[in-house]
């Protein structure tokens, strides 16, 4: 055990643990427990406590379920599963020195399809950021039904409102941990990055952060409230409750998780296409932020084009082979034939045949590889470039191009692979079932981690800005910026 260090927050004193040249404060609440009448309500300030609250254990998480993943260990990436308890709207703080003044602050928002994950995954342990002179903070937020289901009579986007409440807490409390509230960089991956893309443009998050790092995310994955309510109706039927606040209020966390699990099965059929015939989530998840409320008044591309978020510096990027995470372990990339590829894409996109043709279907390339290439660009890579094009502030773009040797060398630069490099936590993802495979390059982790730290410190990056004409994208493993032509997906994306 290290020495206990006490810090005073807006709700009371917390005792963290000093070890190996940094101090960790785990499970510090930023909002009242989302239980009882607060379960489907906007986040409220946490009631004050007396004495010193123990902040040496991470504490509870939002309810979520884990599923085994063929050939890969998901635990380092999403945590070990639901830790029960009420006070899960909490943060972990890692600081080099709580008595310091004016250190850069980085706030991490985890991914997990708006339905799984937590602040406590070993891949996003913030210790190395603290060792690099940063106050690193990781947050929990409401997931699944309470977080991202627009139930009539319930405030929309509660998961995003939680994130905003956490960022407000950071503004009030960063200095107590040695940080500078005027120098906050928010960063996140996957659903966390999608969330940040929306916060960049949200009027409710204005002034809460200086910079944003968006890893494998963009603002395009939001739904119209009316369309998202189709999920409400279907889940209410499954739970045998009325499709409103009163109906869902009586459902236990366990039954909510059963309903959520039901939405992940192929038998759960629901049409979530918008007026253009597209499902912006590509069928990956039924849960997502909604636009048309006070959090996200307009879809982000429209908001950005009008100048929303122009005062925020943005570093946005993707991994070269995002969909490999979903298609390689499951065998989809190997097995999918031309007809099935058309069928799957056709359910979420009006121009499936043209898209697949643009990516080489019928040219002798394996149909599963063509399908994967098209989905990499349609789901992740091209919409991230569109976000960069529309953002009116300072914008830089990266591509994570290192290929993981996991799954017999087939995983490649898949979704999530950049995380252990960013956090410099390769050890937890190395090995026969680790996402980084055997012997990943520590040198590359040192370099990528240093780029993130430098950006958080003062916004500096070793390459030029991204714009529509010069299209500079920095390839992280090659260490150079290149001109990147628009993708074949461009004419077909929203």
C-alpha positions, 0 to 999 in steps of 0.5 A: 500500500502507498501513502494516503493523500487527501484532496478536497472536492466540491462534495467533500474530501477524498483519500487517494493512494500515492505509489510509484511517483503518482497519486491515484484517486479511484471511484470519486463521484461527480454526480448523485447516484442514478437510482430511484427517482434519479435513474431516468433523470438529469444528473444532479450534484452529489450530496456532500459527505463528512470525513474522508471518502476512500478513493482507493478502489474503483467502485461500481460501474454502470450495468452492462453485460460481457460476451466472449469474443472469439480468439481475443480477450475483451476484458482489458478493453471493456473491463470485467463486467458489471460491478454492482452498486449505486454510486457509479457516476464517478471518475478515476483521477491519476495525477503526478502531484495533487499539490502541483499547479496548472498541469494539463488535464485529459478526460477519457470517455470510454467506448463500447457501443453506448452499451458496455464498458467502464472507466476501469479497463486496464487498457485505459489506466491513466498512470502513464499519462500521470507519469508524463505530467498530465492529470488524467481522468476517466469517467463512467456514464449511463449506458444502454436503456437509461443512457441512450434510449429516448423514452417518452417522459424521460430527458433524452441523451442521459449518457451524454448529459452525464458526460457533460456533468463530469466535464463540469465537475472537472472544471470545478475540481481539476485544480484540486488534483493539480490540473488547469481547468482552462487546459482540458483535452477530452479524448475517447474511442469508439462510442466515447469518440462518437460522444465527443464529436457530439459534445464538440458541437453541443451548446451544453458543452461549450467552454468545458474543454479546449481540445478534443481527440476523437479516436475512431469516431465521428458525429454521424452516428446519431438518430432522429428521436422518432426513429429511435423510439421504435426501439422503445416500443419494441423493448417495452413489449419485450419487458411487458411495460408501457413505452414511457417513463412510468413503464420503464421506471419499474424495470430492474437493472437485470431485466434492462440488461436482458432487454439489451442483450435481446437487441444484439441477437440476429432475431431482433429485427427492427427497421432503423433507417432514416428518410434517406434509407440509411441506418447511421449505426449500420446495424452495429447497435440499437443504442445511440445519441439522438439529435433534435434536443437541447444536447444535439440540436442539429446533426453534427455536420450541419452544426459544425458547418454553421461554426459550432465547436470552432473554438475547440481544437480537434485531432480526429483519426481512424484505424486503417482496418477498423471492421477487422475487429468485427469481421475477422474473429467471427469469420465474416471476412473469410466466408461472406459471398457476394449475395450476402454482402449485398444483402447485409449492406442493403439493409442499412444503405440504399446503394449497396450494389454501387458501393460494393462495385466501387470497392471492387466487387466482381473484380476477382477480389474476395467478396468478404475483403471487398465488403470489409474494405467498403465497411471500413470506409462507410462506417468509420474512415470516411465520416471521420474525414467528413467531420474534419472537413466541416469543423471550422476550427483547427483540425488535424487528422491521423490514421493508425496503420500498425497491423496487429499480428493477433489472430494469426496475423489477420487482425491488422489495424483493427478497431481498438488497436490504438488504445494500448499505444495511446495509453502506453499500456501494451502489457495488458493487451500483449499475448496469445489472446491480446489485441496487440498480439505477441511483441508489439513495438514499445517504441511506437507506443512511446511515440504515439503516447508522446504525441497525445501528451504534447497535444494536451500540453499546448496543442502542438503536433508534428504535422500540418492541419487537415483541410479539403484541399491538402487532405494531410493525414498523419500515418502514426506507424510510418511517422509521416503525413501524406495526402489522402485522396477522397475515398470511393465511399464519398458519393454514397455517404450521408 
